Amino acid sequence: MKGLFLYFLITISLSIMLTPHNDEYFMKQALLEAQKAFEADEVPVGTVIVSEGKIIARGHNLTERLNDVTAHAEMQTITAAANFLGGKYLKGCTLYVTLEPCVMCAGALFWSQIDQIVFGIKDEKRGAGRIENIYHPKTKIIGGVLEKECAELLTRFFEKKR
């Protein structure tokens, strides 16, 4: 009995370690999108939206390319995910974003009724977290996932601009 328990414990531990579907894995995917923005001389913010453990939408900032102040990574990805799902609500979905959403994006996320938002680095100047009750009451917010990596890319971008 003891050996069987140990076998199951090891099997479960290995499956958790080998399963890439965790917050760090998906944030790394958002960082790949942020790198695309960096290479296009856009503020390097990247996003992915996940449903049932699968990425259903990806995006990065396109404000310069589209000459559109609303073309934030979150907005691009919300639209792509809604199109994928065939409806405007993102219930059961998680947004991974390298930088805390701004007020505009938080408003769109509120209306989408997304279940969870996971961000890398807090935006002290423009982040929506400064405003009480800006997200849907059922939306769970998690910050600081791969914070160092997310901050490093933004720092490199703005140093390049100076």
Secondary structure, DSSP 4 states (H G I P E B T S, - for coil): -HHHHHHHHHHHHHHHHH---SHHHHHHHHHHHHHHHHHTTS---EEEEEETTEEEEEEE--HHHHT-TT--HHHHHHHHHHHHHTSS--TTEEEEEEE--BHHHHHHHHHHT-SEEEEEE--TTTBGGGSTT-S-TT-EEE--TTHHHHHHHHHHHHHHH-
